[in-house]
Amino acid sequence: MDNSYQTENFLKTIKSMEDTDLMSLKDIDVAAIKRKSNDELVEIYYKQGNYKSDWDILAKNELENRGIDVEQQTGEKQSMFKGCFSFSGRIRRLEYGLSFILYFMYAFVMGLFLRFAFPYSDISDEVIYLLLIPAYWLMLSQGTRRCHDLGHSGWWQLIPFYGIVMLFSEGDLGKNEYGDNPKGKGNF
């Protein structure tokens, strides 16, 4: 069978499917899958949601034809809060969000403690800033590592409202210049 006949049959199969909104029909080309790199195929596989479209099935089959088992090659997941005061590496959205919550809880508890421990003293204002230094360091380091997961320098966290982007954006798939994917996806 020639490639154009396979492509025609594939397009007919896709047209008969109800769930074709994941990719437009004109973009689907079997030969295009064969031209993609391993990283691009893994990205297609994970972005389509694992077996929800023919694109990810084709990508998985092509990777298997190349001798790569996607299920086995996802790598190890990074444990949470490992090296949390370090400025190198990458972290997931969940760890960044939990760090944010822990930061505010720590600041609130320290504020309450100092207000009740020294109710009529002016010293509590200066002391709370000193006690919050580890929390500030934690948030700067976790913000830097989250920026790294998005493929950016840690300085990007200084952009106003970029923390919202860091909280809700998916990180880079696979390795980037800052390290392996903390979810373990695409690390081969």
ABEGO torsion letter per residue (X at the ends): XBAAAAAAAAAAAAAABABAAABBAAABBAAAAAABBAAAAAAAAAAAGGGABAAAAAAAAAAAAAGBBAAAAAEBBBBBGBGAABABEBBBAAAAAAAAAAAAAAAAAAAAAAAAABAABAAAAAAAAAAAAAAAAAAAAAAAAAAAAAGBBAAAAABBGAAAAAAABBBBBEBBAAEBBAAGBGBX
